[in-house]
């Protein structure tokens, strides 16, 4: 096993299952989808139920795609988009450290996803088996750009934190 292939495998084997677990927790964790919907509503994502389902499904799909090494750089772009939305909605203004609610986790996951897109999925992946190896600056820029642009579009259309919601008495 070459060092490059080993690095890709280790990165995929840690990042992919972790993303899947976070998505699964949004559906089947202690609060379930109802709790996730309430959390997203409090964050200002509208409609919250759609975003709860979309976030959970995207995290699980990206996690599986990354773990299996399929379709690089698309699962990495999904991870970047998820983390950009999380950083803007849930972690904004709370500093760096995740134990204080900061953006540290979202930044590390997003950065690792872009690094994986640049590294490529390696020989021991579905992409490797299909001989569809994509790596380098192009896939990294695509993951970062597509993920960030998707997050920006979603936030522009659907993010209404309390300070931006119209007041019912203003009608």
DAFENMO-V152387 format. One record per pair of residues at least 12 apart in sequence whose ideal C-beta (glycine too) atoms are under 10 Angstrom apart, sorted by the first residue. I is the first residue (numbers start at 1). J is the second residue. Records with the same first field share a line. If there is no record, write none. Layout:
I=J, J
//
This chain:
1=122, 123, 124
2=122, 123, 124
4=119, 120, 122, 123, 135
5=119, 120, 121, 122, 123, 124, 125, 128
6=122, 123, 124
7=115, 116, 119, 120, 122
8=69, 72, 115, 116, 119, 120, 121, 122, 123, 124, 125, 127, 128, 133, 135
9=69, 121, 122, 123, 124, 125, 128
10=122
11=66, 69, 112, 113, 115, 116, 119, 121, 122
12=63, 65, 66, 67, 68, 69, 70, 72, 75, 116, 119, 121, 122, 124, 125
13=66, 67, 69, 124
14=66, 67, 112
15=62, 63, 66, 67, 75, 76, 79, 108, 109, 112, 113, 115, 116
16=62, 63, 64, 65, 66, 67, 68, 69, 70, 75, 79, 116
17=63, 64, 66, 67
18=59, 63, 66, 67, 79, 109, 112
19=58, 59, 60, 61, 62, 63, 64, 65, 66, 67, 75, 78, 79, 82, 83, 109, 113
20=59, 60, 61, 62, 63, 64, 65, 66, 67
21=59, 60, 63
22=55, 56, 59, 60, 62, 63, 82, 86, 105, 109
23=36, 55, 56, 57, 58, 59, 60, 61, 62, 63, 64, 82
24=56, 59, 60, 63
25=56, 59
26=39, 40, 52, 53, 55, 56, 57, 59, 60
27=52, 53, 55, 56, 57, 59, 60
28=56
29=56
32=52
33=49, 52, 53, 56
34=49, 52
35=52
36=48, 49, 51, 52, 53, 55, 56
37=49, 50, 51, 52, 53
38=52
39=51, 52, 89, 90
40=52, 53, 54, 55, 89, 90, 158
42=89, 90, 161, 162
43=85, 86, 88, 89, 90, 92, 159, 160, 161, 162
44=89, 155, 158, 159, 160, 161, 162, 163, 164, 165
45=85, 89, 90, 154, 155, 158, 159, 160, 161
46=157, 158, 159, 160, 165
47=158
48=158
50=158
51=85, 89, 154, 158, 159
54=82, 85, 154, 158
55=81, 82, 85, 86, 154
58=75, 78, 79, 81, 82, 85, 150
59=78, 79, 82
61=74, 75, 78
62=74, 75, 76, 77, 78, 79, 80, 81, 82, 113, 147
63=75, 78, 79
65=78, 79, 121, 126, 127
66=78, 79, 112, 113, 116, 117, 121, 125
67=125, 126
68=121, 125, 126, 127, 129
69=116, 120, 121, 122, 123, 124, 125, 126, 127, 128, 129, 130, 132, 133
70=121, 125, 126, 127, 129, 130, 132
71=121, 126, 127, 130, 132, 134
72=116, 117, 118, 119, 120, 121, 122, 125, 126, 127, 128, 132, 133, 134, 135, 139, 142, 143
73=113, 114, 116, 117, 118, 120, 121, 134, 135, 138, 139, 140, 141, 142, 143, 144, 145, 146, 147
74=117, 134, 139, 142, 143, 146, 147
75=113, 116, 117, 121, 143
76=110, 112, 113, 114, 115, 116, 117, 118, 119, 121, 139, 140, 142, 143, 144, 146, 147
77=113, 114, 117, 139, 142, 143, 144, 145, 146, 147, 148, 149, 150, 151
78=113, 143, 146, 147, 150
79=106, 109, 110, 112, 113, 114, 116, 117, 143, 147
80=106, 109, 110, 111, 112, 113, 114, 117, 142, 143, 144, 145, 146, 147, 148, 149, 150, 151
81=110, 113, 143, 146, 147, 148, 149, 150, 151, 152, 153, 154
82=106, 109, 110, 113, 147, 150, 151
83=103, 105, 106, 107, 108, 109, 110, 111, 112, 113, 147, 148, 151
84=103, 106, 107, 110, 144, 147, 148, 149, 150, 151, 152, 154, 155
85=106, 147, 150, 151, 152, 154, 155, 158, 159
86=103, 105, 106, 107, 109, 110, 151
87=102, 103, 104, 105, 106, 107, 109, 110, 151
88=103, 106, 151, 152, 154, 155, 159, 161
89=151, 154, 155, 159, 161
90=103, 106
91=103, 104, 105, 106, 107
92=161
110=143, 144, 147, 148, 151
111=144
113=140, 143, 144, 147
114=139, 140, 141, 142, 143, 144, 145, 147
115=140, 143
116=135, 139, 140, 143
117=134, 135, 136, 137, 138, 139, 140, 141, 142, 143, 144, 146, 147
118=134, 135, 136, 137, 138, 139, 140, 141, 143, 144
119=135, 136, 139, 140
120=132, 133, 134, 135, 136, 139, 140
121=133, 134, 135, 139
122=135
//
